[in-house]
Amino acid sequence: MYNVIVVGAGPAGLSAARTAAEAGLKVALIDDQPRIGGQYFRHAGVKRIGGLLAPQFRRARYIDTSLSTLSRCGVKVLSEATVLDISADRTLTVAFRGSIAQLQGENVVIAAGARERIIPFPGWTTPGVIGAGAAQNLMKASGVLPGSRVVVVGANPLCLLAATSLLRCGAKIVAVCAPRRPRVTFNALLRLMRRPDIFLRGMTYLLMLRLYRVRMLSDYRVTDVIGDEKVAGVIMRRFREGLPPSEERLEVDLVVVNDGLLPNIELASRAGCEIEWEPSTSVWSPKRNADFETTVPCVYAVGDCVTASGAENSLLEGAIAATSIATSRGIADRGRLRQLSRLKWQWRRLQEFRSAVVELTVKESLDVRYLTDDTIVCRCEDVSLATIKDALGQDVQDLNALKAETRVCMGRCQGRTCMHTVLALLATAVGKEPDQFMPPVPRLPLRPVRVGDWLKKF
Ligand SMILES: Cc1cc2nc3c(=O)[nH]c(=O)nc-3n(C[C@H](O)[C@H](O)[C@H](O)COP(=O)(O)OP(=O)(O)OC[C@H]3O[C@@H](n4cnc5c(N)ncnc54)[C@H](O)[C@@H]3O)c2cc1C
């Protein structure tokens, strides 16, 4: 029995584990990756890519200090261990080194991160179309430059970051395309000033794209990807109200795309936590109180698995949840209470900044007018838009019926990639809002596991 079990060793989980361990609690930290750090600290010490210096990919000092704190405080770190299930009594089923183990914690902190959201477009499954986060990971973790002539599609901070990383590593960015131009308001600018340091970082990305004379296109969408075996180019179409559409072909070998991040809510769902609709970013996320405890007592959710708000937010949330756990266990000296209120104050400031970023970020939503019937929606099971439209035309009214009819969301990823698109199509077909279609509680096991390993459990 641990005082605290933390699932996920990204910024949120690391910060929770460090803070809890430093308060004297018995902690276990579980992550399915071989190295701790999550998406943000996915550095493998890459120094050069294609002969160029890649300064931003040096291994972060935070990882080194975390590793020494975790070892000094006796934290049990399980890497390459996948949590397959959590029950409401905080028992975790974990696949680890060819067997299935069960761990129980007095408190569980879920810090499982988010995944990329990519809204389908014709040709999006062609090799050479990748997410902005995936591009970052290839460069940071493997030292691989994924393409040499690149178009970046999307208007959010991760797209800008990926564009500048690709530039620094020697790629040519042919264009950065957004579906619409953001409307900048004075009020949003004021809120951005809550964190001038992060705001300036964002500005340097934009400045760098300007210095390299990267074309910034707005009101453009990808209407086709050229190439079967791999990307050879894209057709972009400008859709601007009042103007006739104009078409342009870009010769590229890589399409980097991102329509935001989707919180990984599956663990919280399995634990029985209440899930609610977050209207500003149009995602489902676990409901929490001011200490980030979910509706299931002693189960906390922090970082991107609640709302994707960047590494700094994850670091703060992990520390707040762990400090709250320590205080609720009576480990509450004056210093710790002061620290908790300081962390919460910093977090509130960051939320104001974040609300402005969300407001200024161009949110793409599924619009079937821009899709062709042969556009693949569920890439695991190869289900096209036409197949889904056929089923919806036959009076299919809910997700289960649609799954049975077409096999959408039933492949290896269990709907993690296509569920949001499928629910949006379903909502449109039955004339409801997307928030009225809650994703179902996922089935056990949450991630693929070898049958032999699973059988050893019984
Ligand atoms: C693909 C991708 C790349 C990104 N790259 C960057 C970037 O380069 N720069 C940047 O500023 N932001 C990046 N982001 C945004 C990033 O999500 C946040 O900035 C930050 O990493 C969030 O921290 P976190 O701890 O909340 O989640 P994460 O960093 O995502 O950490 C979650 C961890 O939990 C683990 N996990 C999840 N489920 C389980 C399970 N069932 N069992 C065991 N372990 C599990 C994951 O493997 C991961 O290590 C990226 C996001 C994505 C999706």
Ligand as a Chemical Component Dictionary entry (heavy atoms), coordinates in Angstrom:
data_LIG
# 
_chem_comp.id                   LIG 
_chem_comp.type                 NON-POLYMER 
_chem_comp.pdbx_formal_charge   0 
_chem_comp.three_letter_code    LIG 
# 
loop_
_chem_comp_atom.comp_id 
_chem_comp_atom.atom_id 
_chem_comp_atom.alt_atom_id 
_chem_comp_atom.type_symbol 
_chem_comp_atom.charge 
_chem_comp_atom.model_Cartn_x 
_chem_comp_atom.model_Cartn_y 
_chem_comp_atom.model_Cartn_z 
_chem_comp_atom.pdbx_ordinal 
LIG C1  C1  C 0 2.645  14.080 -28.998 1  
LIG C2  C2  C 0 2.808  15.348 -28.183 2  
LIG C3  C3  C 0 4.014  16.059 -28.228 3  
LIG C4  C4  C 0 4.170  17.238 -27.491 4  
LIG N1  N1  N 0 5.333  17.926 -27.596 5  
LIG C5  C5  C 0 5.483  19.085 -26.897 6  
LIG C6  C6  C 0 6.670  19.854 -27.007 7  
LIG O1  O1  O 0 7.615  19.449 -27.684 8  
LIG N2  N2  N 0 6.756  21.016 -26.316 9  
LIG C7  C7  C 0 5.722  21.467 -25.535 10 
LIG O2  O2  O 0 5.831  22.544 -24.939 11 
LIG N3  N3  N 0 4.581  20.751 -25.407 12 
LIG C8  C8  C 0 4.430  19.586 -26.066 13 
LIG N4  N4  N 0 3.269  18.870 -25.955 14 
LIG C9  C9  C 0 2.247  19.351 -25.028 15 
LIG C10 C10 C 0 2.415  18.537 -23.736 16 
LIG O3  O3  O 0 1.277  17.722 -23.689 17 
LIG C11 C11 C 0 2.521  19.329 -22.434 18 
LIG O4  O4  O 0 3.239  20.466 -22.560 19 
LIG C12 C12 C 0 3.109  18.523 -21.254 20 
LIG O5  O5  O 0 3.997  17.510 -21.622 21 
LIG C13 C13 C 0 1.958  17.918 -20.503 22 
LIG O6  O6  O 0 2.447  17.295 -19.351 23 
LIG P1  P1  P 0 1.609  16.150 -18.619 24 
LIG O7  O7  O 0 2.469  15.648 -17.530 25 
LIG O8  O8  O 0 0.267  16.662 -18.272 26 
LIG O9  O9  O 0 1.404  15.004 -19.710 27 
LIG P2  P2  P 0 2.472  14.185 -20.560 28 
LIG O10 O10 O 0 3.714  14.927 -20.738 29 
LIG O11 O11 O 0 1.733  13.747 -21.782 30 
LIG O12 O12 O 0 2.774  12.903 -19.652 31 
LIG C14 C14 C 0 1.844  11.853 -19.476 32 
LIG C15 C15 C 0 2.601  10.565 -19.268 33 
LIG O13 O13 O 0 1.679  9.542  -18.851 34 
LIG C16 C16 C 0 1.989  8.351  -19.517 35 
LIG N5  N5  N 0 0.785  7.513  -19.545 36 
LIG C17 C17 C 0 -0.414 7.794  -20.122 37 
LIG N6  N6  N 0 -1.286 6.785  -19.921 38 
LIG C18 C18 C 0 -0.627 5.847  -19.212 39 
LIG C19 C19 C 0 -0.990 4.567  -18.714 40 
LIG N7  N7  N 0 -2.229 4.056  -18.915 41 
LIG N8  N8  N 0 -0.070 3.851  -18.031 42 
LIG C20 C20 C 0 1.181  4.352  -17.823 43 
LIG N9  N9  N 0 1.592  5.564  -18.277 44 
LIG C21 C21 C 0 0.693  6.298  -18.956 45 
LIG C22 C22 C 0 2.461  8.823  -20.897 46 
LIG O14 O14 O 0 3.243  7.857  -21.566 47 
LIG C23 C23 C 0 3.273  10.053 -20.539 48 
LIG O15 O15 O 0 4.622  9.730  -20.290 49 
LIG C24 C24 C 0 3.098  17.693 -26.680 50 
LIG C25 C25 C 0 1.897  16.961 -26.632 51 
LIG C26 C26 C 0 1.762  15.799 -27.361 52 
LIG C27 C27 C 0 0.449  15.039 -27.300 53 
# 
loop_
_chem_comp_bond.comp_id 
_chem_comp_bond.atom_id_1 
_chem_comp_bond.atom_id_2 
_chem_comp_bond.value_order 
_chem_comp_bond.pdbx_ordinal 
LIG C1  C2  SING 1  
LIG C2  C3  SING 2  
LIG C2  C26 DOUB 3  
LIG C3  C4  DOUB 4  
LIG C4  N1  SING 5  
LIG C4  C24 SING 6  
LIG N1  C5  DOUB 7  
LIG C5  C6  SING 8  
LIG C5  C8  SING 9  
LIG C6  O1  DOUB 10 
LIG C6  N2  SING 11 
LIG N2  C7  SING 12 
LIG C7  O2  DOUB 13 
LIG C7  N3  SING 14 
LIG N3  C8  DOUB 15 
LIG C8  N4  SING 16 
LIG N4  C9  SING 17 
LIG N4  C24 SING 18 
LIG C9  C10 SING 19 
LIG C10 O3  SING 20 
LIG C10 C11 SING 21 
LIG C11 O4  SING 22 
LIG C11 C12 SING 23 
LIG C12 O5  SING 24 
LIG C12 C13 SING 25 
LIG C13 O6  SING 26 
LIG O6  P1  SING 27 
LIG P1  O7  DOUB 28 
LIG P1  O8  SING 29 
LIG P1  O9  SING 30 
LIG O9  P2  SING 31 
LIG P2  O10 DOUB 32 
LIG P2  O11 SING 33 
LIG P2  O12 SING 34 
LIG O12 C14 SING 35 
LIG C14 C15 SING 36 
LIG C15 O13 SING 37 
LIG C15 C23 SING 38 
LIG O13 C16 SING 39 
LIG C16 N5  SING 40 
LIG C16 C22 SING 41 
LIG N5  C17 SING 42 
LIG N5  C21 SING 43 
LIG C17 N6  DOUB 44 
LIG N6  C18 SING 45 
LIG C18 C19 SING 46 
LIG C18 C21 DOUB 47 
LIG C19 N7  SING 48 
LIG C19 N8  DOUB 49 
LIG N8  C20 SING 50 
LIG C20 N9  DOUB 51 
LIG N9  C21 SING 52 
LIG C22 O14 SING 53 
LIG C22 C23 SING 54 
LIG C23 O15 SING 55 
LIG C24 C25 DOUB 56 
LIG C25 C26 SING 57 
LIG C26 C27 SING 58 
# 
